[in-house]
Amino acid sequence: MQNQTENSSEFELTRDHLANERTFLAWIRTSLAIIGLGFVVVKFSLFVREMEIVVSSKQEIQHTPGYSLPLGLILIALGAFITIVSYVRYRRIQKRISKRQFSHSSSLIKVTTLLLVISCILLIVYLWLTT
């Protein structure tokens, strides 16, 4: 009977570690998506500037620097930040699971949500001003 209890306990521990890894990978996918969005924001602005040059019949084009470079860089930095914080969180939870002292923490979720909402507001303002 004791052997069965040990196997069950080991299975639960393994399941918890695997769930922690899946959560980490979900955060990595989120950060990659945010980094990709930042890259697209910067490169799309560059594409639009090049199209202005090709389409315009003017010899000299007055280009005003937009906000796409800073916005894109902010999104890329946000993605990198989420990657680092999610790794730290993964390692911390891994140790807690091994010690069977896991406690819930939602700070990463709160910070990510806040930063994404701020980024969305900045993108909305940028798009509003440039169209």
Summary of the structure (lengths in Angstrom):
residues: 131
radius of gyration: 22.6
end to end distance: 71.1
largest distance: 86.4
contacts: 323
relative contact order: 0.13
helix: 84%
strand: 0%
